[in-house]
């Protein structure tokens, strides 16, 4: 796991919010910027929920990120 508990909870909540906003029918949206935002939120929501639920983020793993709570105290 490379995501701390607080960030995990935040990711799940933000991911859920993003997914809900993204699936609201596009007919309620006005203008191109809002449509672009919805298109970007559609894949971001599930990604945030999955990484929050599993506690592992592939992008954090690349540089070797370790959450403060899991670092050794030597």
N, CA, C, O and CB atoms as a CASP TS submission, in Angstrom:
PFRMAT TS
TARGET T0000
AUTHOR 0000-0000-0000
METHOD Language model
MODEL 1
PARENT N/A
ATOM      1  N   UNK     1       0.845  -1.172   0.000  1.00  0.00           N
ATOM      2  CA  UNK     1       0.000   0.000   0.000  1.00  0.00           C
ATOM      3  C   UNK     1       0.895   1.241   0.000  1.00  0.00           C
ATOM      4  O   UNK     1       1.840   1.346   0.782  1.00  0.00           O
ATOM      5  CB  UNK     1      -0.964  -0.005   1.223  1.00  0.00           C
ATOM      6  N   UNK     2       0.580   2.160  -0.879  1.00  0.00           N
ATOM      7  CA  UNK     2       1.377   3.378  -0.929  1.00  0.00           C
ATOM      8  C   UNK     2       0.519   4.636  -0.789  1.00  0.00           C
ATOM      9  O   UNK     2       0.936   5.723  -1.188  1.00  0.00           O
ATOM     10  CB  UNK     2       2.158   3.429  -2.225  1.00  0.00           C
ATOM     11  N   UNK     3      -0.677   4.485  -0.224  1.00  0.00           N
ATOM     12  CA  UNK     3      -1.560   5.614   0.041  1.00  0.00           C
ATOM     13  C   UNK     3      -1.969   5.542   1.503  1.00  0.00           C
ATOM     14  O   UNK     3      -2.379   4.490   1.992  1.00  0.00           O
ATOM     15  CB  UNK     3      -2.812   5.604  -0.905  1.00  0.00           C
ATOM     16  N   UNK     4      -1.855   6.670   2.199  1.00  0.00           N
ATOM     17  CA  UNK     4      -2.211   6.727   3.610  1.00  0.00           C
ATOM     18  C   UNK     4      -3.718   6.680   3.822  1.00  0.00           C
ATOM     19  O   UNK     4      -4.484   6.868   2.876  1.00  0.00           O
ATOM     20  CB  UNK     4      -1.644   7.981   4.236  1.00  0.00           C
ATOM     21  N   UNK     5      -4.150   6.429   5.058  1.00  0.00           N
ATOM     22  CA  UNK     5      -5.578   6.283   5.359  1.00  0.00           C
ATOM     23  C   UNK     5      -6.419   7.523   5.030  1.00  0.00           C
ATOM     24  O   UNK     5      -7.513   7.398   4.480  1.00  0.00           O
ATOM     25  CB  UNK     5      -5.745   5.952   6.812  1.00  0.00           C
ATOM     26  N   UNK     6      -5.923   8.698   5.359  1.00  0.00           N
ATOM     27  CA  UNK     6      -6.693   9.920   5.081  1.00  0.00           C
ATOM     28  C   UNK     6      -6.844  10.139   3.581  1.00  0.00           C
ATOM     29  O   UNK     6      -7.919  10.502   3.103  1.00  0.00           O
ATOM     30  CB  UNK     6      -6.016  11.145   5.725  1.00  0.00           C
ATOM     31  N   UNK     7      -5.766   9.917   2.846  1.00  0.00           N
ATOM     32  CA  UNK     7      -5.841  10.085   1.392  1.00  0.00           C
ATOM     33  C   UNK     7      -6.744   9.031   0.768  1.00  0.00           C
ATOM     34  O   UNK     7      -7.453   9.315  -0.197  1.00  0.00           O
ATOM     35  CB  UNK     7      -4.441  10.014   0.769  1.00  0.00           C
ATOM     36  N   UNK     8      -6.723   7.827   1.304  1.00  0.00           N
ATOM     37  CA  UNK     8      -7.601   6.773   0.784  1.00  0.00           C
ATOM     38  C   UNK     8      -9.063   7.182   0.907  1.00  0.00           C
ATOM     39  O   UNK     8      -9.832   7.053  -0.046  1.00  0.00           O
ATOM     40  CB  UNK     8      -7.357   5.446   1.529  1.00  0.00           C
ATOM     41  N   UNK     9      -9.444   7.675   2.080  1.00  0.00           N
ATOM     42  CA  UNK     9     -10.830   8.098   2.297  1.00  0.00           C
ATOM     43  C   UNK     9     -11.180   9.251   1.365  1.00  0.00           C
ATOM     44  O   UNK     9     -12.263   9.268   0.780  1.00  0.00           O
ATOM     45  CB  UNK     9     -11.052   8.511   3.768  1.00  0.00           C
ATOM     46  N   UNK    10     -10.278  10.208   1.225  1.00  0.00           N
ATOM     47  CA  UNK    10     -10.514  11.337   0.332  1.00  0.00           C
ATOM     48  C   UNK    10     -10.679  10.914  -1.108  1.00  0.00           C
ATOM     49  O   UNK    10     -11.531  11.441  -1.823  1.00  0.00           O
ATOM     50  CB  UNK    10      -9.393  12.319   0.437  1.00  0.00           C
ATOM     51  N   UNK    11      -9.859   9.955  -1.544  1.00  0.00           N
ATOM     52  CA  UNK    11      -9.957   9.467  -2.921  1.00  0.00           C
ATOM     53  C   UNK    11     -11.305   8.796  -3.175  1.00  0.00           C
ATOM     54  O   UNK    11     -11.921   9.005  -4.221  1.00  0.00           O
ATOM     55  CB  UNK    11      -8.816   8.486  -3.222  1.00  0.00           C
ATOM     56  N   UNK    12     -11.755   7.999  -2.225  1.00  0.00           N
ATOM     57  CA  UNK    12     -13.035   7.317  -2.402  1.00  0.00           C
ATOM     58  C   UNK    12     -14.175   8.336  -2.495  1.00  0.00           C
ATOM     59  O   UNK    12     -15.040   8.234  -3.364  1.00  0.00           O
ATOM     60  CB  UNK    12     -13.287   6.332  -1.239  1.00  0.00           C
ATOM     61  N   UNK    13     -14.165   9.310  -1.597  1.00  0.00           N
ATOM     62  CA  UNK    13     -15.228  10.318  -1.603  1.00  0.00           C
ATOM     63  C   UNK    13     -15.190  11.184  -2.857  1.00  0.00           C
ATOM     64  O   UNK    13     -16.229  11.427  -3.472  1.00  0.00           O
ATOM     65  CB  UNK    13     -15.120  11.198  -0.370  1.00  0.00           C
ATOM     66  N   UNK    14     -14.010  11.650  -3.240  1.00  0.00           N
ATOM     67  CA  UNK    14     -13.896  12.465  -4.454  1.00  0.00           C
ATOM     68  C   UNK    14     -14.234  11.655  -5.706  1.00  0.00           C
ATOM     69  O   UNK    14     -14.858  12.166  -6.636  1.00  0.00           O
ATOM     70  CB  UNK    14     -12.481  13.045  -4.573  1.00  0.00           C
ATOM     71  N   UNK    15     -13.821  10.406  -5.719  1.00  0.00           N
ATOM     72  CA  UNK    15     -14.135   9.545  -6.861  1.00  0.00           C
ATOM     73  C   UNK    15     -15.626   9.320  -7.007  1.00  0.00           C
ATOM     74  O   UNK    15     -16.160   9.332  -8.116  1.00  0.00           O
ATOM     75  CB  UNK    15     -13.430   8.212  -6.725  1.00  0.00           C
ATOM     76  N   UNK    16     -16.293   9.117  -5.887  1.00  0.00           N
ATOM     77  CA  UNK    16     -17.745   8.936  -5.914  1.00  0.00           C
ATOM     78  C   UNK    16     -18.430  10.203  -6.412  1.00  0.00           C
ATOM     79  O   UNK    16     -19.343  10.140  -7.235  1.00  0.00           O
ATOM     80  CB  UNK    16     -18.272   8.560  -4.516  1.00  0.00           C
ATOM     81  N   UNK    17     -17.986  11.349  -5.912  1.00  0.00           N
ATOM     82  CA  UNK    17     -18.562  12.620  -6.357  1.00  0.00           C
ATOM     83  C   UNK    17     -18.316  12.848  -7.847  1.00  0.00           C
ATOM     84  O   UNK    17     -19.217  13.286  -8.563  1.00  0.00           O
ATOM     85  CB  UNK    17     -17.979  13.782  -5.545  1.00  0.00           C
ATOM     86  N   UNK    18     -17.111  12.557  -8.314  1.00  0.00           N
ATOM     87  CA  UNK    18     -16.789  12.735  -9.733  1.00  0.00           C
ATOM     88  C   UNK    18     -17.641  11.824 -10.606  1.00  0.00           C
ATOM     89  O   UNK    18     -18.125  12.242 -11.658  1.00  0.00           O
ATOM     90  CB  UNK    18     -15.303  12.460  -9.984  1.00  0.00           C
ATOM     91  N   UNK    19     -17.825  10.586 -10.173  1.00  0.00           N
ATOM     92  CA  UNK    19     -18.631   9.651 -10.957  1.00  0.00           C
ATOM     93  C   UNK    19     -20.084  10.100 -11.024  1.00  0.00           C
ATOM     94  O   UNK    19     -20.715  10.005 -12.077  1.00  0.00           O
ATOM     95  CB  UNK    19     -18.545   8.245 -10.361  1.00  0.00           C
ATOM     96  N   UNK    20     -20.611  10.582  -9.927  1.00  0.00           N
ATOM     97  CA  UNK    20     -22.000  11.049  -9.906  1.00  0.00           C
ATOM     98  C   UNK    20     -22.165  12.253 -10.820  1.00  0.00           C
ATOM     99  O   UNK    20     -23.116  12.319 -11.599  1.00  0.00           O
ATOM    100  CB  UNK    20     -22.437  11.405  -8.469  1.00  0.00           C
ATOM    101  N   UNK    21     -21.246  13.202 -10.729  1.00  0.00           N
ATOM    102  CA  UNK    21     -21.321  14.389 -11.586  1.00  0.00           C
ATOM    103  C   UNK    21     -21.199  14.004 -13.057  1.00  0.00           C
ATOM    104  O   UNK    21     -21.886  14.568 -13.909  1.00  0.00           O
ATOM    105  CB  UNK    21     -20.221  15.397 -11.209  1.00  0.00           C
ATOM    106  N   UNK    22     -20.325  13.046 -13.355  1.00  0.00           N
ATOM    107  CA  UNK    22     -20.094  12.656 -14.746  1.00  0.00           C
ATOM    108  C   UNK    22     -21.291  11.952 -15.366  1.00  0.00           C
ATOM    109  O   UNK    22     -21.492  12.040 -16.577  1.00  0.00           O
ATOM    110  CB  UNK    22     -18.885  11.762 -14.835  1.00  0.00           C
ATOM    111  N   UNK    23     -22.097  11.249 -14.558  1.00  0.00           N
ATOM    112  CA  UNK    23     -23.202  10.501 -15.156  1.00  0.00           C
ATOM    113  C   UNK    23     -24.503  11.285 -15.211  1.00  0.00           C
ATOM    114  O   UNK    23     -25.490  10.813 -15.775  1.00  0.00           O
ATOM    115  CB  UNK    23     -23.424   9.235 -14.393  1.00  0.00           C
ATOM    116  N   UNK    24     -24.511  12.490 -14.625  1.00  0.00           N
ATOM    117  CA  UNK    24     -25.698  13.339 -14.779  1.00  0.00           C
ATOM    118  C   UNK    24     -25.858  13.623 -16.265  1.00  0.00           C
ATOM    119  O   UNK    24     -24.883  13.975 -16.930  1.00  0.00           O
ATOM    120  CB  UNK    24     -25.577  14.682 -13.946  1.00  0.00           C
ATOM    121  N   UNK    25     -27.054  13.481 -16.794  1.00  0.00           N
ATOM    122  CA  UNK    25     -27.243  13.643 -18.249  1.00  0.00           C
ATOM    123  C   UNK    25     -26.645  14.936 -18.789  1.00  0.00           C
ATOM    124  O   UNK    25     -26.748  15.999 -18.176  1.00  0.00           O
ATOM    125  CB  UNK    25     -28.717  13.603 -18.584  1.00  0.00           C
ATOM    126  N   UNK    26     -26.020  14.812 -19.952  1.00  0.00           N
ATOM    127  CA  UNK    26     -25.383  15.967 -20.576  1.00  0.00           C
ATOM    128  C   UNK    26     -26.385  17.043 -20.978  1.00  0.00           C
ATOM    129  O   UNK    26     -25.989  18.168 -21.281  1.00  0.00           O
ATOM    130  CB  UNK    26     -24.599  15.527 -21.787  1.00  0.00           C
ATOM    131  N   UNK    27     -27.663  16.721 -20.985  1.00  0.00           N
ATOM    132  CA  UNK    27     -28.669  17.717 -21.352  1.00  0.00           C
ATOM    133  C   UNK    27     -28.760  18.820 -20.308  1.00  0.00           C
ATOM    134  O   UNK    27     -29.235  19.917 -20.602  1.00  0.00           O
ATOM    135  CB  UNK    27     -30.032  17.055 -21.532  1.00  0.00           C
ATOM    136  N   UNK    28     -28.304  18.533 -19.078  1.00  0.00           N
ATOM    137  CA  UNK    28     -28.348  19.554 -18.039  1.00  0.00           C
ATOM    138  C   UNK    28     -27.114  20.445 -18.068  1.00  0.00           C
ATOM    139  O   UNK    28     -27.004  21.388 -17.284  1.00  0.00           O
ATOM    140  CB  UNK    28     -28.484  18.905 -16.676  1.00  0.00           C
ATOM    141  N   UNK    29     -26.189  20.147 -18.970  1.00  0.00           N
ATOM    142  CA  UNK    29     -24.927  20.874 -19.042  1.00  0.00           C
ATOM    143  C   UNK    29     -25.016  21.966 -20.093  1.00  0.00           C
ATOM    144  O   UNK    29     -25.615  21.776 -21.152  1.00  0.00           O
ATOM    145  CB  UNK    29     -23.763  19.921 -19.355  1.00  0.00           C
ATOM    146  N   UNK    30     -24.419  23.107 -19.794  1.00  0.00           N
ATOM    147  CA  UNK    30     -24.413  24.184 -20.759  1.00  0.00           C
ATOM    148  C   UNK    30     -22.996  24.549 -21.165  1.00  0.00           C
ATOM    149  O   UNK    30     -22.180  24.917 -20.321  1.00  0.00           O
ATOM    150  CB  UNK    30     -25.125  25.393 -20.199  1.00  0.00           C
ATOM    151  N   UNK    31     -22.709  24.453 -22.421  1.00  0.00           N
ATOM    152  CA  UNK    31     -21.424  24.902 -22.939  1.00  0.00           C
ATOM    153  C   UNK    31     -20.380  23.814 -23.055  1.00  0.00           C
ATOM    154  O   UNK    31     -20.446  22.778 -22.395  1.00  0.00           O
ATOM    155  CB  UNK    31     -20.901  25.973 -22.084  1.00  0.00           C
ATOM    156  N   UNK    32     -19.411  24.085 -23.918  1.00  0.00           N
ATOM    157  CA  UNK    32     -18.334  23.139 -24.201  1.00  0.00           C
ATOM    158  C   UNK    32     -17.446  22.875 -22.981  1.00  0.00           C
ATOM    159  O   UNK    32     -17.078  21.722 -22.758  1.00  0.00           O
ATOM    160  CB  UNK    32     -17.488  23.656 -25.344  1.00  0.00           C
ATOM    161  N   UNK    33     -17.082  23.887 -22.180  1.00  0.00           N
ATOM    162  CA  UNK    33     -16.219  23.578 -21.028  1.00  0.00           C
ATOM    163  C   UNK    33     -16.849  22.578 -20.059  1.00  0.00           C
ATOM    164  O   UNK    33     -16.151  21.732 -19.499  1.00  0.00           O
ATOM    165  CB  UNK    33     -15.885  24.852 -20.282  1.00  0.00           C
ATOM    166  N   UNK    34     -18.150  22.672 -19.863  1.00  0.00           N
ATOM    167  CA  UNK    34     -18.819  21.736 -18.958  1.00  0.00           C
ATOM    168  C   UNK    34     -18.813  20.324 -19.530  1.00  0.00           C
ATOM    169  O   UNK    34     -18.663  19.354 -18.788  1.00  0.00           O
ATOM    170  CB  UNK    34     -20.259  22.188 -18.688  1.00  0.00           C
ATOM    171  N   UNK    35     -18.973  20.204 -20.831  1.00  0.00           N
ATOM    172  CA  UNK    35     -18.942  18.884 -21.469  1.00  0.00           C
ATOM    173  C   UNK    35     -17.545  18.284 -21.343  1.00  0.00           C
ATOM    174  O   UNK    35     -17.407  17.096 -21.049  1.00  0.00           O
ATOM    175  CB  UNK    35     -19.359  18.981 -22.962  1.00  0.00           C
ATOM    176  N   UNK    36     -16.516  19.085 -21.562  1.00  0.00           N
ATOM    177  CA  UNK    36     -15.137  18.602 -21.427  1.00  0.00           C
ATOM    178  C   UNK    36     -14.885  18.147 -19.989  1.00  0.00           C
ATOM    179  O   UNK    36     -14.258  17.110 -19.770  1.00  0.00           O
ATOM    180  CB  UNK    36     -14.121  19.710 -21.833  1.00  0.00           C
ATOM    181  N   UNK    37     -15.364  18.908 -19.018  1.00  0.00           N
ATOM    182  CA  UNK    37     -15.200  18.525 -17.614  1.00  0.00           C
ATOM    183  C   UNK    37     -15.859  17.180 -17.341  1.00  0.00           C
ATOM    184  O   UNK    37     -15.276  16.334 -16.663  1.00  0.00           O
ATOM    185  CB  UNK    37     -15.789  19.601 -16.689  1.00  0.00           C
ATOM    186  N   UNK    38     -17.058  16.972 -17.854  1.00  0.00           N
ATOM    187  CA  UNK    38     -17.752  15.698 -17.652  1.00  0.00           C
ATOM    188  C   UNK    38     -16.986  14.544 -18.289  1.00  0.00           C
ATOM    189  O   UNK    38     -16.894  13.463 -17.707  1.00  0.00           O
ATOM    190  CB  UNK    38     -19.171  15.766 -18.228  1.00  0.00           C
ATOM    191  N   UNK    39     -16.443  14.764 -19.468  1.00  0.00           N
ATOM    192  CA  UNK    39     -15.682  13.713 -20.159  1.00  0.00           C
ATOM    193  C   UNK    39     -14.427  13.361 -19.360  1.00  0.00           C
ATOM    194  O   UNK    39     -14.032  12.196 -19.322  1.00  0.00           O
ATOM    195  CB  UNK    39     -15.297  14.167 -21.597  1.00  0.00           C
ATOM    196  N   UNK    40     -13.802  14.337 -18.728  1.00  0.00           N
ATOM    197  CA  UNK    40     -12.615  14.073 -17.919  1.00  0.00           C
ATOM    198  C   UNK    40     -12.961  13.409 -16.585  1.00  0.00           C
ATOM    199  O   UNK    40     -12.194  12.589 -16.081  1.00  0.00           O
ATOM    200  CB  UNK    40     -11.861  15.369 -17.668  1.00  0.00           C
ATOM    201  N   UNK    41     -14.104  13.759 -16.020  1.00  0.00           N
ATOM    202  CA  UNK    41     -14.510  13.174 -14.739  1.00  0.00           C
ATOM    203  C   UNK    41     -14.942  11.718 -14.868  1.00  0.00           C
ATOM    204  O   UNK    41     -14.829  10.947 -13.915  1.00  0.00           O
ATOM    205  CB  UNK    41     -15.638  13.983 -14.138  1.00  0.00           C
ATOM    206  N   UNK    42     -15.433  11.343 -16.036  1.00  0.00           N
ATOM    207  CA  UNK    42     -15.951   9.982 -16.218  1.00  0.00           C
ATOM    208  C   UNK    42     -14.902   8.908 -15.906  1.00  0.00           C
ATOM    209  O   UNK    42     -15.224   7.985 -15.159  1.00  0.00           O
ATOM    210  CB  UNK    42     -16.450   9.807 -17.646  1.00  0.00           C
ATOM    211  N   UNK    43     -13.676   8.967 -16.426  1.00  0.00           N
ATOM    212  CA  UNK    43     -12.682   7.955 -16.036  1.00  0.00           C
ATOM    213  C   UNK    43     -11.997   8.253 -14.707  1.00  0.00           C
ATOM    214  O   UNK    43     -11.498   7.337 -14.051  1.00  0.00           O
ATOM    215  CB  UNK    43     -11.638   7.834 -17.109  1.00  0.00           C
ATOM    216  N   UNK    44     -11.966   9.519 -14.302  1.00  0.00           N
ATOM    217  CA  UNK    44     -11.276   9.879 -13.060  1.00  0.00           C
ATOM    218  C   UNK    44     -12.005   9.359 -11.828  1.00  0.00           C
ATOM    219  O   UNK    44     -11.366   8.943 -10.862  1.00  0.00           O
ATOM    220  CB  UNK    44     -11.125  11.387 -12.965  1.00  0.00           C
ATOM    221  N   UNK    45     -13.329   9.378 -11.852  1.00  0.00           N
ATOM    222  CA  UNK    45     -14.107   8.926 -10.697  1.00  0.00           C
ATOM    223  C   UNK    45     -13.812   7.492 -10.305  1.00  0.00           C
ATOM    224  O   UNK    45     -13.418   7.237  -9.167  1.00  0.00           O
ATOM    225  CB  UNK    45     -15.570   9.068 -10.982  1.00  0.00           C
ATOM    226  N   UNK    46     -13.992   6.546 -11.221  1.00  0.00           N
ATOM    227  CA  UNK    46     -13.690   5.150 -10.865  1.00  0.00           C
ATOM    228  C   UNK    46     -12.219   4.929 -10.501  1.00  0.00           C
ATOM    229  O   UNK    46     -11.914   4.125  -9.620  1.00  0.00           O
ATOM    230  CB  UNK    46     -14.064   4.235 -12.017  1.00  0.00           C
ATOM    231  N   UNK    47     -11.312   5.635 -11.172  1.00  0.00           N
ATOM    232  CA  UNK    47      -9.890   5.487 -10.855  1.00  0.00           C
ATOM    233  C   UNK    47      -9.618   5.900  -9.419  1.00  0.00           C
ATOM    234  O   UNK    47      -8.921   5.188  -8.696  1.00  0.00           O
ATOM    235  CB  UNK    47      -9.029   6.319 -11.817  1.00  0.00           C
ATOM    236  N   UNK    48     -10.151   7.026  -8.995  1.00  0.00           N
ATOM    237  CA  UNK    48      -9.958   7.478  -7.620  1.00  0.00           C
ATOM    238  C   UNK    48     -10.584   6.512  -6.622  1.00  0.00           C
ATOM    239  O   UNK    48      -9.999   6.234  -5.575  1.00  0.00           O
ATOM    240  CB  UNK    48     -10.548   8.871  -7.436  1.00  0.00           C
ATOM    241  N   UNK    49     -11.770   6.000  -6.942  1.00  0.00           N
ATOM    242  CA  UNK    49     -12.422   5.056  -6.031  1.00  0.00           C
ATOM    243  C   UNK    49     -11.626   3.768  -5.901  1.00  0.00           C
ATOM    244  O   UNK    49     -11.479   3.240  -4.798  1.00  0.00           O
ATOM    245  CB  UNK    49     -13.834   4.745  -6.512  1.00  0.00           C
ATOM    246  N   UNK    50     -11.115   3.259  -7.007  1.00  0.00           N
ATOM    247  CA  UNK    50     -10.361   1.995  -6.978  1.00  0.00           C
ATOM    248  C   UNK    50      -9.044   2.162  -6.231  1.00  0.00           C
ATOM    249  O   UNK    50      -8.704   1.337  -5.383  1.00  0.00           O
ATOM    250  CB  UNK    50     -10.091   1.492  -8.409  1.00  0.00           C
ATOM    251  N   UNK    51      -8.294   3.231  -6.541  1.00  0.00           N
ATOM    252  CA  UNK    51      -7.014   3.414  -5.852  1.00  0.00           C
ATOM    253  C   UNK    51      -7.231   3.690  -4.366  1.00  0.00           C
ATOM    254  O   UNK    51      -6.421   3.276  -3.537  1.00  0.00           O
ATOM    255  CB  UNK    51      -6.218   4.565  -6.493  1.00  0.00           C
ATOM    256  N   UNK    52      -8.311   4.382  -4.021  1.00  0.00           N
ATOM    257  CA  UNK    52      -8.610   4.614  -2.615  1.00  0.00           C
ATOM    258  C   UNK    52      -9.003   3.337  -1.893  1.00  0.00           C
ATOM    259  O   UNK    52      -8.589   3.111  -0.756  1.00  0.00           O
ATOM    260  CB  UNK    52      -9.712   5.633  -2.481  1.00  0.00           C
ATOM    261  N   UNK    53      -9.795   2.507  -2.545  1.00  0.00           N
ATOM    262  CA  UNK    53     -10.249   1.262  -1.924  1.00  0.00           C
ATOM    263  C   UNK    53      -9.114   0.255  -1.755  1.00  0.00           C
ATOM    264  O   UNK    53      -9.052  -0.449  -0.747  1.00  0.00           O
ATOM    265  CB  UNK    53     -11.363   0.644  -2.755  1.00  0.00           C
ATOM    266  N   UNK    54      -8.222   0.185  -2.732  1.00  0.00           N
ATOM    267  CA  UNK    54      -7.130  -0.785  -2.663  1.00  0.00           C
ATOM    268  C   UNK    54      -5.929  -0.267  -1.882  1.00  0.00           C
ATOM    269  O   UNK    54      -5.143  -1.055  -1.356  1.00  0.00           O
ATOM    270  CB  UNK    54      -6.698  -1.167  -4.054  1.00  0.00           C
ATOM    271  N   UNK    55      -5.782   1.060  -1.804  1.00  0.00           N
ATOM    272  CA  UNK    55      -4.630   1.631  -1.109  1.00  0.00           C
ATOM    273  C   UNK    55      -3.369   1.632  -1.935  1.00  0.00           C
ATOM    274  O   UNK    55      -2.284   1.875  -1.407  1.00  0.00           O
ATOM    275  CB  UNK    55      -4.382   0.890   0.150  1.00  0.00           C
ATOM    276  N   UNK    56      -3.491   1.362  -3.226  1.00  0.00           N
ATOM    277  CA  UNK    56      -2.313   1.320  -4.100  1.00  0.00           C
ATOM    278  C   UNK    56      -2.534   2.220  -5.305  1.00  0.00           C
ATOM    279  O   UNK    56      -3.551   2.114  -5.989  1.00  0.00           O
ATOM    280  CB  UNK    56      -2.013  -0.130  -4.557  1.00  0.00           C
ATOM    281  N   UNK    57      -1.582   3.104  -5.561  1.00  0.00           N
ATOM    282  CA  UNK    57      -1.627   3.986  -6.724  1.00  0.00           C
ATOM    283  C   UNK    57      -0.411   3.696  -7.597  1.00  0.00           C
ATOM    284  O   UNK    57       0.722   3.897  -7.161  1.00  0.00           O
ATOM    285  CB  UNK    57      -1.666   5.490  -6.296  1.00  0.00           C
ATOM    286  N   UNK    58      -0.633   3.223  -8.836  1.00  0.00           N
ATOM    287  CA  UNK    58       0.494   2.928  -9.723  1.00  0.00           C
ATOM    288  C   UNK    58       1.383   4.145  -9.987  1.00  0.00           C
ATOM    289  O   UNK    58       2.595   4.003 -10.145  1.00  0.00           O
ATOM    290  CB  UNK    58      -0.020   2.388 -11.036  1.00  0.00           C
ATOM    291  N   UNK    59       0.793   5.330 -10.036  1.00  0.00           N
ATOM    292  CA  UNK    59       1.601   6.529 -10.276  1.00  0.00           C
ATOM    293  C   UNK    59       2.503   6.847  -9.082  1.00  0.00           C
ATOM    294  O   UNK    59       3.594   7.385  -9.266  1.00  0.00           O
ATOM    295  CB  UNK    59       0.694   7.727 -10.578  1.00  0.00           C
ATOM    296  N   UNK    60       2.074   6.529  -7.886  1.00  0.00           N
ATOM    297  CA  UNK    60       2.909   6.718  -6.705  1.00  0.00           C
ATOM    298  C   UNK    60       4.009   5.649  -6.660  1.00  0.00           C
ATOM    299  O   UNK    60       5.098   5.904  -6.146  1.00  0.00           O
ATOM    300  CB  UNK    60       2.049   6.669  -5.416  1.00  0.00           C
ATOM    301  N   UNK    61       3.734   4.469  -7.190  1.00  0.00           N
ATOM    302  CA  UNK    61       4.696   3.372  -7.142  1.00  0.00           C
ATOM    303  C   UNK    61       5.914   3.640  -8.026  1.00  0.00           C
ATOM    304  O   UNK    61       7.025   3.229  -7.692  1.00  0.00           O
ATOM    305  CB  UNK    61       4.027   2.075  -7.565  1.00  0.00           C
ATOM    306  N   UNK    62       5.712   4.319  -9.137  1.00  0.00           N
ATOM    307  CA  UNK    62       6.831   4.587 -10.065  1.00  0.00           C
ATOM    308  C   UNK    62       8.011   5.254  -9.369  1.00  0.00           C
ATOM    309  O   UNK    62       9.131   4.753  -9.466  1.00  0.00           O
ATOM    310  CB  UNK    62       6.359   5.472 -11.218  1.00  0.00           C
ATOM    311  N   UNK    63       7.795   6.381  -8.660  1.00  0.00           N
ATOM    312  CA  UNK    63       8.946   7.014  -7.986  1.00  0.00           C
ATOM    313  C   UNK    63       9.250   6.414  -6.614  1.00  0.00           C
ATOM    314  O   UNK    63      10.186   6.857  -5.949  1.00  0.00           O
ATOM    315  CB  UNK    63       8.695   8.499  -7.831  1.00  0.00           C
ATOM    316  N   UNK    64       8.476   5.411  -6.173  1.00  0.00           N
ATOM    317  CA  UNK    64       8.731   4.750  -4.903  1.00  0.00           C
ATOM    318  C   UNK    64       8.142   5.473  -3.697  1.00  0.00           C
ATOM    319  O   UNK    64       8.698   5.396  -2.601  1.00  0.00           O
ATOM    320  CB  UNK    64      10.193   4.599  -4.714  1.00  0.00           C
ATOM    321  N   UNK    65       7.036   6.168  -3.881  1.00  0.00           N
ATOM    322  CA  UNK    65       6.386   6.897  -2.784  1.00  0.00           C
ATOM    323  C   UNK    65       5.939   5.940  -1.685  1.00  0.00           C
ATOM    324  O   UNK    65       5.326   4.906  -1.948  1.00  0.00           O
ATOM    325  CB  UNK    65       5.180   7.699  -3.307  1.00  0.00           C
ATOM    326  N   UNK    66       6.261   6.310  -0.449  1.00  0.00           N
ATOM    327  CA  UNK    66       5.817   5.553   0.724  1.00  0.00           C
ATOM    328  C   UNK    66       5.125   6.540   1.649  1.00  0.00           C
ATOM    329  O   UNK    66       5.711   7.568   1.986  1.00  0.00           O
ATOM    330  CB  UNK    66       7.022   4.824   1.451  1.00  0.00           C
ATOM    331  N   UNK    67       3.883   6.258   2.076  1.00  0.00           N
ATOM    332  CA  UNK    67       3.185   7.194   2.960  1.00  0.00           C
ATOM    333  C   UNK    67       3.936   7.359   4.292  1.00  0.00           C
ATOM    334  O   UNK    67       4.628   6.450   4.749  1.00  0.00           O
ATOM    335  CB  UNK    67       1.742   6.708   3.219  1.00  0.00           C
ATOM    336  N   UNK    68       3.783   8.511   4.881  1.00  0.00           N
ATOM    337  CA  UNK    68       4.489   8.840   6.124  1.00  0.00           C
ATOM    338  C   UNK    68       4.225   7.795   7.213  1.00  0.00           C
ATOM    339  O   UNK    68       5.130   7.452   7.974  1.00  0.00           O
ATOM    340  CB  UNK    68       4.067  10.232   6.622  1.00  0.00           C
ATOM    341  N   UNK    69       3.002   7.295   7.287  1.00  0.00           N
ATOM    342  CA  UNK    69       2.652   6.317   8.327  1.00  0.00           C
ATOM    343  C   UNK    69       3.379   4.993   8.157  1.00  0.00           C
ATOM    344  O   UNK    69       3.526   4.248   9.126  1.00  0.00           O
ATOM    345  CB  UNK    69       1.160   6.071   8.326  1.00  0.00           C
ATOM    346  N   UNK    70       3.833   4.685   6.963  1.00  0.00           N
ATOM    347  CA  UNK    70       4.493   3.396   6.715  1.00  0.00           C
ATOM    348  C   UNK    70       6.014   3.502   6.681  1.00  0.00           C
ATOM    349  O   UNK    70       6.694   2.485   6.539  1.00  0.00           O
ATOM    350  CB  UNK    70       4.005   2.814   5.409  1.00  0.00           C
ATOM    351  N   UNK    71       6.558   4.699   6.806  1.00  0.00           N
ATOM    352  CA  UNK    71       8.014   4.874   6.788  1.00  0.00           C
ATOM    353  C   UNK    71       8.597   4.362   8.109  1.00  0.00           C
ATOM    354  O   UNK    71       7.993   4.521   9.170  1.00  0.00           O
ATOM    355  CB  UNK    71       8.397   6.378   6.556  1.00  0.00           C
ATOM    356  N   UNK    72       9.782   3.747   8.026  1.00  0.00           N
ATOM    357  CA  UNK    72      10.432   3.264   9.250  1.00  0.00           C
ATOM    358  C   UNK    72      10.990   4.450  10.024  1.00  0.00           C
ATOM    359  O   UNK    72      11.433   5.443   9.447  1.00  0.00           O
ATOM    360  CB  UNK    72      11.565   2.243   8.920  1.00  0.00           C
ATOM    361  N   UNK    73      10.956   4.321  11.312  1.00  0.00           N
ATOM    362  CA  UNK    73      11.426   5.406  12.175  1.00  0.00           C
ATOM    363  C   UNK    73      12.831   5.070  12.699  1.00  0.00           C
ATOM    364  O   UNK    73      13.010   4.750  13.874  1.00  0.00           O
ATOM    365  CB  UNK    73      10.432   5.639  13.363  1.00  0.00           C
ATOM    366  N   UNK    74      13.799   5.149  11.819  1.00  0.00           N
ATOM    367  CA  UNK    74      15.182   4.832  12.244  1.00  0.00           C
ATOM    368  C   UNK    74      16.037   6.057  12.280  1.00  0.00           C
ATOM    369  O   UNK    74      17.219   5.975  12.613  1.00  0.00           O
ATOM    370  CB  UNK    74      15.815   3.807  11.322  1.00  0.00           C
TER
END
